[in-house]
Amino acid sequence: MAAVLLLRKGHRITAVGALAGSAWPLFYLAYSNRGGLGTVCRATATETTCTDEFPPLPFLLTGLLLFAASVLVFHLLARRRGN
C-alpha cells in the first residue's frame, strides 16, 4: 500500500508515514519474543506458563530497516520540495 501511495503525486508524505507505521508491529513482535528462540517459561507465585517464541532479531532488524527507510525517504522528499 505504501508503494502505491508513493507513486501517486499528492500522497507521498502519507506513504512515508505508512512505511514508518509498518515498522511498529515488527518492534512489538521483537519485544514480545525477547526471551529468545524456543520454549520460554515464566513463573509467577501461582503458576508457570511456557510459550514457544521466535528469535527477536529478524523482527527488530526489519523494523529498523523500514523505519530508517521512511526517515530517508522523508528527508529526500523534503529536500526535493525545498524545505
Buried (B, 14 or more C-beta within 10 A) or exposed (E): EBEEBBEEEEBBBEBBBBBBEBBEEBBEBBEEBEBEEEEBEEEEEEEEEEEEBBEBEEBBEBBBEBBEBBEEBBEEBEEEEEE
